[in-house]
Amino acid sequence: MEVEKLCSPAVWAEGPVWLPEQDAVVFSDVKGNRMFRWQRNGELSLWRASSHYTNGNTRDREGRVVSCEHGRRGISRTEHDGSVTLLVDKVEGKRFNSPNDVVVRSDGTIWFTDPPYGIINDDEGYAAHSQVIGCYVYCFNPDSGKLYIAASDLQRPNGLAFSPDESLLYVADMSVVDFPTLGRRELRVYNVDGHNLSAGRFFAEVSPGFPDGFCVDSRGNIYCSCADGVIIYDSNGQELGKISLPERVSNCTLGGPDGTELYITATTSLYRVHLH
């Protein structure tokens, strides 16, 4: 598969999301505190000059962009008129660590991870002490305003994605960064029951490096970031292949007119691969 470099405008590129109405990909430059839009006609533009150190992004059922903000330590939504609404930033009065990645289920609930990487220093947010006792996966219902702790058995949860039928939630645990001998570099999988998750179980070890962000296609194949590319797994955790890239990969998403274009953020750049 041919890898195309589309642009290299970022300090640390993250969180690509495909916007079919705009025929474009929006992605974050976390350390640059801004966001970019790349259109399929090749045009690159600044989508947001000050992004509150936004990391992961996704779309909701209405096509609005839902984002993880390290700066405000919360989940925001970009409305159709371009205004930004902060949806949730606290759990029982305590501020989140720094929401990292996010997905929206077909019922409208917003699921996100909350590791501490945006509060460790001022590179990707604002240095601060954690107000919660761990790093959790949360489920937020924007209609009712209710927030749930969906999983608490991860050390450093990061990327997450649902299986095609939404019966499973995959979550990356990259705690090997903080705990070199005891941490994980793996994808874990959970059964979904409403706003709850079952006890997590091992799905696949990701190496070299560790898993950050990833996406799942309509057949259940997983495209997961690693130190030097994107590893492809089937729904049983068997490795199918690898897409090698010259920069460290952070995340990826499927897009294009027929959904067969894989857009990859890697260090400073946005790449594209046409899948067969």
N, C-alpha and C positions, 0 to 999 in steps of 0.2 A: 504494500500500500504506500502510495506517495504521500509524503508529509509536506504541506505548504506552510511557510511562514507568512502570515497575513499582515502583521504589524508588530512593532516592539516599542510601545510607548510607556511601559510601566516600570516602577521600581520592583513591585512584587504583584504579579497579575493573579487574580483569583476570581472565583464565583461566576463563571459564564452562564448566561441564560439566553435562550433563543426566543426572540419576539417575532412570531410569524407575521403579525400585522405590519411590522416595519421592515421585514425581510432583513433582519439584523441581529447581531449578538451584542448584548450589553455585558460588560465585565468590570470587575473592581480592580483598582490599584490600591491595595490596602495601605501599604507604607507611604504611598503618595497622597493618600486621603482624597481620592477622586475616582471617577468612573468614566469609562469610555464606551462608545458605540461604534461597532464596525458593521457596515452594510455590505451586502453581497455584491454591490456594484464597485466595491473597493474603497469607499469613502470612510475615513476615520474621523470621528469628532469627539469632543469632550461632552459627555452626557451629564456629568455633575461635577462642578468645580470643587465643592467641599462636601464630602460624603459621610462625615462622622466615622471615618475609618471603616466603611462598609466592607464586609468579607463576602459571605455566601449570598446568592440571590436565586429566586425561583419565581414562577408565575402562579397566580391563584386562578380560580375558575373563571374570573372575569377578565383575565389577561393583564391584571395589575402586577407590578414587580414587588415581591416581598423580599426584604433584605435583613441581614444580620449586621447590626451596627456595633462595632467595638467601642466607639467614642461615647455613645449614649447608653451602651450596654443593654440594648434592647432590640426588638423586632419592629421594623417599620414597613409601611406600604406606600408605594408611589401611586397616587390616584390618577385617573384618566386626564385630569386637568394639569398634571405635573406637580401638584402639591404633595407633601410627604406627611403621613400620619404615623406617629409613634403608637404602636398597638399595645405593647406590653414591655415592661422593663424591670419588673420586680416579682418575686415569689414570696408571698406572705410578708410584704413590707421590706424584704431584703433585695438589694440589687443583684441582678445576674452577674456572673463573671464577665464574659464577653461572648455573646452568641456568635457561633462560627459558621454553621451551615444549616440550610433550611429546605424543607419540602412541604408541599401542600397536598393533602389527600383529597379525593374526589368529593368528600362530604364537607370540604371547606376548612377542616381543622389544619392547623399549622404546627409542624413538628420540627424541632430544632435542637442542636447540641450547644453545650455551654462550657467549653474548656476555658482556661485562664489566660490564653496567649495575648489577649488585648490589654491585660492589666499587669503583666509582668514588667514591662518597661514602656517607654513612650514611643517605640517604633511603630506599633500597630494600634495605638490608642493612648490611654493615659494610665500611668502606673498607679496602682491602688491595691489595697488589701481586699481579699475575697470576703464577702459577707455571707456566703453560703458554705455549707460544710463539705461540699463535694462538687463533682462535675457530672451533670445529669443530662438525660434526654427529656425534653418537655413536649407536651401536647397542649396547644392553646386553641380554644374555640373563639374566634373573633365575633361570632354572633351573640354568644352568651357572656363572653368575657371571662369564662372559667379557664383556669390553668391547672394542668396536672403534671406531676412527675411520673413519666412513663417508664423510665429505666434508671437504675442507680448502681448498676454493677459494672460500669465502665470506669477506667482510670482517666483517660483523656479522650472522650468522644469527639469526633470531628465530622467527616462527611457522612451523609446518610441518604438512602433512597429506598423507595418501595418496590416490591416485586410488581409485575404487570397487573396481577389481580388484587394487589394491596393487602394480601393476607400475611405478607412478611415485610419486615423492615430490616434492612442491612445498615450496620453502623460501623464506621472505621474507629479503631482504637489505636492511637499512635503514641502511647505512653512510653515507648522505648526512648523517645526524645528526652524525657525527664528521668526515666529509670532505666539506664542502659542494660542492667543485668536482670531486672525483675519486670520491666515493662513489656507491653505488647506491640506487635507490628502486624495487626490482623484485622480482618473483617469478621464481624460477629452478626448473627442473624436472630431475629425475634419473631414470634407469632404475634399478630395484632388482634386484640380483642377490644373493640371500641376505642377508648382513649388509653387503654392499658397495653403493656407488652409482657410477654412471658419472660421467664429467665432466659438470658442470652446464651447462645452456644457458638462455639467456634465454627467459622465457615472457611477461611483461607488465610494462610500467612502470606504477607506481602513483602517482597525483598527483590532488589536492594532498596535501602531506605525504609520507607514506611508508607502506609496508605494515608492519603489526605482526602481529597474529594473524588467522587466517582458518579457514574450514572448507569442505568439499567435500560436495555432495549426491550422491544415488544416480545421477544422470545425468552426473556429472562437472563440474557447474557449481561455480565457486569464488566464495565470498562473502568479500571481502577488505576489511579495515579501511583507512581513509585519514583525512585530517585532519577531514573533515566528513561522514563517512558510511561506507557499505559499498558497494563497487563489485562488480558481478556480472560474471564472465567465463565464457564457455563453455570447453570443453576444448581449444579451439584458441587461446585467448588473446584472443578477440574480446569486447569489452565489450558486455554485454546490457542494462545499466541500472545505476541507482544508487539506494540508499536514503539519503536525507539525514537527518542527525541534528543537534541543536543543540549537541552536545558532541563533543570529539575522541574517536574510536573507538579502542579498544585490541584488541578480540577479539570473536569470536562463535562460536556453536555451534548446531546443530540439535537440536530436542527436541520435546516435546509428545507426546500419545498416538499420533499418526500421523506424527511426525517432520517436520511442516511448519511448525513454529514456530521462527523464528530469534531466538535470545536474544543480545543485544548488550551488551557492557560498554563504557561510554564515560565517561571521566573519573570522575565521582562516582556514576554511575547504571547501572542495569540496565534495558534496553529489550526489547520484544518486537514482532516483526512476523509476521503470519500470511501465509505464502507461498501463492500459487495454483499 
